[in-house]
């Protein structure tokens, strides 16, 4: 089994468990999610996992293909969020309320996206 297959298998198992728990006990899922999101190390854990997954992806596929999958996932998430557009816009308004604070908290993510965009453009053009 390749690293990409292992990553996909982990995703499938975790996603299936999430859907089953959410289907039978949404409150239990929310309790777990609240506990998880309270962990101050969560961002670091996500970043480490992001780097590991990206490392294995970039060994197998191009950044153009990764960006195309990002479009697919953005559309899928947008489809789901469109059902909650008012709540999503309320969150977005809170998110962008303070421009200085917005950049202070999110510069690393913007930098990652800029690198991926430039890399993708270089590869495509």
Backbone as a printed PyTorch tensor [residue, N CA C, xyz], in Angstrom:
tensor([[[  0.8470,  -1.1670,   0.0000],
         [  0.0000,   0.0000,   0.0000],
         [  0.9020,   1.2430,   0.0000]],

        [[  0.6040,   2.1810,  -0.8950],
         [  1.4070,   3.3910,  -1.0140],
         [  1.0270,   4.3980,   0.0800]],

        [[  1.9100,   5.3770,   0.3470],
         [  1.5600,   6.4060,   1.3270],
         [  0.2600,   7.1400,   0.9760]],

        [[  0.0350,   7.3940,  -0.3060],
         [ -1.1920,   8.0720,  -0.7260],
         [ -2.4060,   7.2060,  -0.4090]],

        [[ -2.3120,   5.9060,  -0.6390],
         [ -3.4110,   4.9990,  -0.3170],
         [ -3.6530,   4.9470,   1.1890]],

        [[ -2.5880,   4.9780,   1.9690],
         [ -2.7310,   4.9780,   3.4300],
         [ -3.4300,   6.2510,   3.8900]],

        [[ -3.0280,   7.3890,   3.3310],
         [ -3.6690,   8.6650,   3.6680],
         [ -5.1520,   8.6060,   3.3120]],

        [[ -5.4730,   8.1050,   2.1250],
         [ -6.8690,   8.0060,   1.6880],
         [ -7.6500,   7.0360,   2.5750]],

        [[ -7.0220,   5.9310,   2.9730],
         [ -7.6770,   4.9600,   3.8470],
         [ -7.9920,   5.5910,   5.2040]],

        [[ -7.0270,   6.3080,   5.7690],
         [ -7.2510,   6.9860,   7.0530],
         [ -8.4110,   7.9710,   6.9140]],

        [[ -8.4080,   8.7330,   5.8250],
         [ -9.4880,   9.6890,   5.5910],
         [-10.8380,   8.9800,   5.5160]],

        [[-10.9000,   7.8970,   4.7490],
         [-12.1710,   7.1680,   4.5820],
         [-12.6730,   6.6260,   5.9180]],

        [[-11.7900,   6.0550,   6.7150],
         [-12.1970,   5.4900,   8.0020],
         [-12.6780,   6.6030,   8.9400]],

        [[-11.9050,   7.6740,   9.0600],
         [-12.2890,   8.7780,   9.9440],
         [-13.5920,   9.4220,   9.4620]],

        [[-13.7240,   9.6400,   8.1550],
         [-14.9360,  10.2510,   7.6180],
         [-16.1520,   9.3480,   7.8440]],

        [[-15.9890,   8.0480,   7.6620],
         [-17.0980,   7.1140,   7.8800],
         [-17.5210,   7.1170,   9.3500]],

        [[-16.5540,   7.1110,  10.2530],
         [-16.8660,   7.1650,  11.6820],
         [-17.5880,   8.4680,  12.0060]],

        [[-17.1060,   9.5730,  11.4590],
         [-17.7330,  10.8760,  11.7050],
         [-19.1860,  10.8650,  11.2250]],

        [[-19.4200,  10.3750,  10.0360],
         [-20.7810,  10.3480,   9.4810],
         [-21.6860,   9.4550,  10.3180]],

        [[-21.1860,   8.2960,  10.7340],
         [-22.0020,   7.3910,  11.5490],
         [-22.3290,   8.0150,  12.9090]],

        [[-21.3280,   8.5660,  13.5670],
         [-21.5670,   9.1890,  14.8690],
         [-22.5220,  10.3620,  14.7000]],

        [[-22.2890,  11.1790,  13.6830],
         [-23.1430,  12.3410,  13.4470],
         [-24.5780,  11.9190,  13.1150]],

        [[-24.7280,  10.8110,  12.3870],
         [-26.0610,  10.3410,  12.0120],
         [-26.8450,   9.8400,  13.2190]],

        [[-26.1690,   9.1790,  14.1430],
         [-26.8560,   8.5870,  15.2810],
         [-26.8630,   9.4670,  16.5280]],

        [[-25.8640,  10.3380,  16.6570],
         [-25.7960,  11.1800,  17.8520],
         [-25.0580,  12.4870,  17.5450]],

        [[-25.7420,  13.4330,  16.9070],
         [-25.0970,  14.7140,  16.5920],
         [-24.5370,  15.4130,  17.8320]],

        [[-25.2200,  15.2560,  18.9790],
         [-24.7330,  15.8890,  20.2110],
         [-23.3930,  15.2980,  20.6460]],

        [[-23.2450,  13.9860,  20.4930],
         [-21.9740,  13.3440,  20.8470],
         [-20.8610,  13.8590,  19.9360]],

        [[-21.1910,  14.0170,  18.6470],
         [-20.1990,  14.5360,  17.7170],
         [-19.7910,  15.9620,  18.0900]],

        [[-20.7800,  16.7840,  18.4460],
         [-20.4820,  18.1700,  18.8160],
         [-19.6620,  18.2440,  20.0960]],

        [[-19.9210,  17.3570,  21.0200],
         [-19.1290,  17.3210,  22.2560],
         [-17.6710,  17.0110,  21.9330]],

        [[-17.4650,  16.0220,  21.0600],
         [-16.1120,  15.6690,  20.6440],
         [-15.4570,  16.8350,  19.8980]],

        [[-16.2020,  17.4520,  18.9800],
         [-15.6620,  18.5560,  18.1930],
         [-15.3010,  19.7400,  19.0870]],

        [[-16.1570,  20.0670,  20.0450],
         [-15.8670,  21.1830,  20.9600],
         [-14.5940,  20.9130,  21.7480]],

        [[-14.4590,  19.6880,  22.2400],
         [-13.2530,  19.3350,  22.9770],
         [-12.0090,  19.4250,  22.1100]],

        [[-12.1300,  18.9720,  20.8720],
         [-10.9980,  19.0090,  19.9490],
         [-10.6000,  20.4460,  19.6350]],

        [[-11.5830,  21.3150,  19.3570],
         [-11.2890,  22.6890,  18.9660],
         [-10.7950,  23.5380,  20.1280]],

        [[-10.9570,  23.0600,  21.3540],
         [-10.4220,  23.7850,  22.5140],
         [ -8.9270,  23.5560,  22.6940]],

        [[ -8.4050,  22.5390,  22.0710],
         [ -6.9910,  22.1860,  22.2210],
         [ -6.1190,  23.2470,  21.5560]],

        [[ -5.2660,  23.9370,  22.3170],
         [ -4.4230,  24.9800,  21.7290],
         [ -3.3660,  24.4320,  20.7580]],

        [[ -3.1190,  23.1390,  20.8020],
         [ -2.1320,  22.5190,  19.9110],
         [ -2.7380,  22.1150,  18.5770]],

        [[ -4.0390,  22.2760,  18.4100],
         [ -4.7170,  21.7950,  17.2100],
         [ -4.1260,  22.3850,  15.9350]],

        [[ -3.8550,  23.6770,  15.9350],
         [ -3.2700,  24.3150,  14.7540],
         [ -1.9200,  23.7230,  14.3940]],

        [[ -1.1040,  23.4510,  15.3860],
         [  0.2200,  22.8530,  15.1460],
         [  0.0690,  21.4410,  14.5950]],

        [[ -0.8650,  20.6870,  15.1660],
         [ -1.1160,  19.3240,  14.6930],
         [ -1.5830,  19.3490,  13.2370]],

        [[ -2.5190,  20.2510,  12.9330],
         [ -2.9910,  20.3800,  11.5520],
         [ -1.8410,  20.7600,  10.6170]],

        [[ -0.9950,  21.6790,  11.0380],
         [  0.1230,  22.1120,  10.1920],
         [  1.0800,  20.9560,   9.9190]],

        [[  1.4130,  20.1980,  10.9490],
         [  2.3180,  19.0510,  10.7740],
         [  1.7030,  18.0320,   9.8130]],

        [[  0.4160,  17.7320,  10.0090],
         [ -0.2590,  16.7890,   9.1110],
         [ -0.3260,  17.3340,   7.6880]],

        [[ -0.5550,  18.6430,   7.5500],
         [ -0.5730,  19.2890,   6.2350],
         [  0.7590,  19.0920,   5.5170]],

        [[  1.8480,  19.3260,   6.2120],
         [  3.1780,  19.1850,   5.6070],
         [  3.4370,  17.7300,   5.2040]],

        [[  3.0710,  16.8020,   6.0700],
         [  3.2860,  15.3750,   5.7650],
         [  2.4800,  14.9580,   4.5390]],

        [[  1.1890,  15.3030,   4.5280],
         [  0.3410,  14.9250,   3.3940],
         [  0.8300,  15.6010,   2.1220]],

        [[  1.1830,  16.8900,   2.1890],
         [  1.6790,  17.5940,   1.0080],
         [  2.9580,  16.9430,   0.4820]],

        [[  3.8410,  16.5430,   1.3810],
         [  5.0840,  15.8810,   0.9740],
         [  4.7930,  14.6360,   0.1300]],

        [[  3.8860,  13.8060,   0.6000],
         [  3.5800,  12.5830,  -0.1390],
         [  2.7950,  12.8760,  -1.4200]],

        [[  1.9170,  13.8670,  -1.3770],
         [  1.1730,  14.2330,  -2.5870],
         [  2.0980,  14.7430,  -3.6750]],

        [[  3.0130,  15.6280,  -3.3140],
         [  3.8710,  16.2670,  -4.3170],
         [  4.8470,  15.2550,  -4.9260]],

        [[  5.0910,  14.1420,  -4.2310],
         [  5.9210,  13.0730,  -4.7980],
         [  5.1670,  12.2850,  -5.8630]],

        [[  3.8400,  12.3110,  -5.8040],
         [  3.0130,  11.4990,  -6.7000],
         [  2.3200,  12.3010,  -7.7950]],

        [[  1.8940,  13.5230,  -7.4710],
         [  1.1320,  14.3130,  -8.4330],
         [  1.6860,  15.7350,  -8.4790]],

        [[  1.2550,  16.4850,  -9.4780],
         [  1.7550,  17.8550,  -9.6590],
         [  0.9820,  18.8350,  -8.7940]],

        [[  1.5540,  20.0040,  -8.6070],
         [  0.8710,  21.0500,  -7.8530],
         [ -0.3960,  21.4880,  -8.5990]],

        [[ -0.3840,  21.4060,  -9.9220],
         [ -1.5840,  21.7220, -10.7090],
         [ -2.7260,  20.7750, -10.3370]],

        [[ -2.4210,  19.5020, -10.2030],
         [ -3.4440,  18.5300,  -9.8170],
         [ -3.9240,  18.7820,  -8.3860]],

        [[ -3.0140,  19.1460,  -7.5060],
         [ -3.3910,  19.4660,  -6.1290],
         [ -4.3280,  20.6660,  -6.1150]],

        [[ -4.0250,  21.6920,  -6.9060],
         [ -4.8810,  22.8760,  -6.9670],
         [ -6.2480,  22.5420,  -7.5630]],

        [[ -6.2900,  21.6540,  -8.5370],
         [ -7.5720,  21.2420,  -9.1070],
         [ -8.4180,  20.5240,  -8.0520]],

        [[ -7.7940,  19.7060,  -7.2370],
         [ -8.5130,  19.0400,  -6.1430],
         [ -8.9740,  20.0870,  -5.1180]],

        [[ -8.1550,  21.1060,  -4.8840],
         [ -8.5460,  22.1900,  -3.9740],
         [ -9.8120,  22.8820,  -4.4880]],

        [[ -9.9040,  23.0740,  -5.8010],
         [-11.1110,  23.6670,  -6.3850],
         [-12.3120,  22.7610,  -6.1320]],

        [[-12.1470,  21.4760,  -6.3670],
         [-13.2230,  20.5170,  -6.1300],
         [-13.7050,  20.5710,  -4.6770]],

        [[-12.7510,  20.5600,  -3.7350],
         [-13.1180,  20.5970,  -2.3220],
         [-13.7390,  21.9300,  -1.9320]],

        [[-13.2520,  23.0370,  -2.4970],
         [-13.8440,  24.3510,  -2.2190],
         [-15.2830,  24.3950,  -2.7140]],

        [[-15.5390,  23.8230,  -3.8720],
         [-16.9010,  23.7830,  -4.4000],
         [-17.8020,  22.8960,  -3.5440]],

        [[-17.2770,  21.7740,  -3.0950],
         [-18.0410,  20.8800,  -2.2310],
         [-18.3760,  21.5680,  -0.9040]],

        [[-17.4020,  22.2380,  -0.3050],
         [-17.6510,  22.9640,   0.9440],
         [-18.5860,  24.1440,   0.7100]],

        [[-18.4170,  24.8310,  -0.4230],
         [-19.3070,  25.9370,  -0.7560],
         [-20.7430,  25.4680,  -0.9270]],

        [[-20.9090,  24.3080,  -1.5390],
         [-22.2430,  23.7290,  -1.7020],
         [-22.8860,  23.5030,  -0.3360]],

        [[-22.1300,  22.9360,   0.5790],
         [-22.6580,  22.6870,   1.9220],
         [-22.9170,  24.0040,   2.6560]],

        [[-21.9770,  24.9310,   2.6120],
         [-22.1470,  26.2060,   3.3120],
         [-23.2690,  27.0450,   2.7310]],

        [[-23.5970,  26.8580,   1.4630],
         [-24.6660,  27.6420,   0.8520],
         [-26.0040,  27.4000,   1.5470]],

        [[-26.1400,  26.2700,   2.1760],
         [-27.3640,  25.9660,   2.9350],
         [-27.4160,  26.7750,   4.2270]],

        [[-26.2780,  27.3190,   4.6250],
         [-26.1720,  28.0930,   5.8620],
         [-25.5770,  29.4650,   5.5680]],

        [[-26.0230,  30.0740,   4.4800],
         [-25.3880,  31.3090,   4.0100],
         [-25.4450,  32.4390,   5.0290]],

        [[-26.5390,  32.5890,   5.7410],
         [-26.6330,  33.6640,   6.7300],
         [-25.5920,  33.4710,   7.8340]],

        [[-25.5080,  32.2490,   8.3740],
         [-24.5320,  31.9650,   9.4240],
         [-23.1060,  32.1330,   8.8980]],

        [[-22.8650,  31.6800,   7.6650],
         [-21.5310,  31.8070,   7.0730],
         [-21.1490,  33.2760,   6.9030]],

        [[-22.1020,  34.0930,   6.4740],
         [-21.8150,  35.5260,   6.2970],
         [-21.6290,  36.2230,   7.6420]],

        [[-22.3900,  35.8260,   8.6580],
         [-22.1910,  36.3800,  10.0020],
         [-20.7760,  36.0650,  10.4940]],

        [[-20.3440,  34.8170,  10.2800],
         [-18.9810,  34.4370,  10.6660],
         [-17.9640,  35.2460,   9.8730]],

        [[-18.1790,  35.3760,   8.5720],
         [-17.2390,  36.1190,   7.7280],
         [-17.1410,  37.5740,   8.1790]],

        [[-18.2530,  38.1720,   8.5630],
         [-18.2350,  39.5640,   9.0320],
         [-17.3910,  39.6990,  10.3000]],

        [[-17.5150,  38.7520,  11.2240],
         [-16.6950,  38.7650,  12.4360],
         [-15.2180,  38.5710,  12.0840]],

        [[-14.9760,  37.7260,  11.1130],
         [-13.6200,  37.3650,  10.7020],
         [-12.8630,  38.5600,  10.1430]],

        [[-13.5300,  39.4000,   9.3730],
         [-12.8580,  40.5180,   8.6910],
         [-13.0710,  41.8610,   9.3760]],

        [[-13.6290,  41.8370,  10.5600],
         [-13.9600,  43.0690,  11.2760],
         [-12.7460,  43.9730,  11.4840]],

        [[-11.6490,  43.4020,  11.9140],
         [-10.4400,  44.1670,  12.2120],
         [ -9.3450,  43.7580,  11.2240]],

        [[ -9.0670,  44.6230,  10.2490],
         [ -8.1260,  44.2920,   9.1770],
         [ -6.7370,  43.9580,   9.7080]],

        [[ -6.2500,  44.7510,  10.6690],
         [ -4.9170,  44.5080,  11.2260],
         [ -4.8590,  43.1510,  11.9310]],

        [[ -5.8680,  42.8590,  12.7170],
         [ -5.9330,  41.5880,  13.4270],
         [ -6.0810,  40.4260,  12.4500]],

        [[ -6.8440,  40.6430,  11.3860],
         [ -7.0410,  39.6210,  10.3610],
         [ -5.7060,  39.1860,   9.7690]],

        [[ -4.8810,  40.1410,   9.3720],
         [ -3.5740,  39.8180,   8.7780],
         [ -2.6260,  39.2210,   9.8050]],

        [[ -2.6800,  39.7290,  11.0330],
         [ -1.8100,  39.2150,  12.0930],
         [ -2.0780,  37.7340,  12.3490]],

        [[ -3.3490,  37.3570,  12.3430],
         [ -3.7200,  35.9750,  12.6410],
         [ -3.6240,  35.0430,  11.4380]],

        [[ -3.6090,  35.5820,  10.2320],
         [ -3.7380,  34.7230,   9.0490],
         [ -2.6180,  34.8570,   8.0280]],

        [[ -1.5570,  35.5520,   8.3420],
         [ -0.5080,  35.7880,   7.3500],
         [  0.1120,  34.4880,   6.8360]],

        [[  0.2760,  33.4970,   7.7070],
         [  0.9190,  32.2510,   7.2810],
         [  0.0610,  31.5110,   6.2500]],

        [[ -1.2520,  31.5590,   6.4270],
         [ -2.1450,  30.8640,   5.4910],
         [ -2.1700,  31.5810,   4.1480]],

        [[ -2.1600,  32.8970,   4.1940],
         [ -2.0950,  33.6790,   2.9530],
         [ -0.7810,  33.3860,   2.2460]],

        [[  0.3050,  33.3250,   2.9950],
         [  1.6160,  33.0220,   2.4060],
         [  1.6160,  31.6440,   1.7440]],

        [[  1.0460,  30.6540,   2.4150],
         [  0.9720,  29.3030,   1.8370],
         [  0.1820,  29.3330,   0.5310]],

        [[ -0.9720,  30.0200,   0.5120],
         [ -1.7770,  30.1130,  -0.7050],
         [ -1.0300,  30.8510,  -1.8070]],

        [[ -0.3250,  31.9210,  -1.4640],
         [  0.4340,  32.6640,  -2.4820],
         [  1.5110,  31.7700,  -3.0910]],

        [[  2.2190,  31.0260,  -2.2570],
         [  3.2480,  30.1060,  -2.7650],
         [  2.6130,  29.0670,  -3.6900]],

        [[  1.5050,  28.4770,  -3.2850],
         [  0.8400,  27.4750,  -4.1270],
         [  0.3440,  28.0800,  -5.4420]],

        [[ -0.2030,  29.2910,  -5.3800],
         [ -0.6980,  29.9550,  -6.5880],
         [  0.4490,  30.2470,  -7.5430]],

        [[  1.5290,  30.8170,  -7.0340],
         [  2.6850,  31.1250,  -7.8890],
         [  3.2760,  29.8340,  -8.4570]],

        [[  3.4340,  28.8290,  -7.6270],
         [  3.9570,  27.5330,  -8.0650],
         [  3.0680,  26.9480,  -9.1530]],

        [[  1.7530,  27.0080,  -8.9330],
         [  0.8200,  26.5060,  -9.9420],
         [  0.9150,  27.2670, -11.2500]],

        [[  0.9940,  28.5940, -11.1690],
         [  1.1220,  29.4010, -12.3880],
         [  2.4110,  29.0950, -13.1360]],

        [[  3.4920,  28.9430, -12.3980],
         [  4.7820,  28.6070, -13.0390],
         [  4.6650,  27.2590, -13.7440]],

        [[  4.0490,  26.2840, -13.0780],
         [  3.9140,  24.9540, -13.6700],
         [  3.0130,  24.9600, -14.8980]],

        [[  1.9410,  25.7390, -14.8450],
         [  0.9780,  25.7620, -15.9410],
         [  1.5080,  26.5730, -17.1370]],

        [[  2.0830,  27.7240, -16.8310],
         [  2.5550,  28.6040, -17.9010],
         [  3.9760,  28.2750, -18.2670]]])
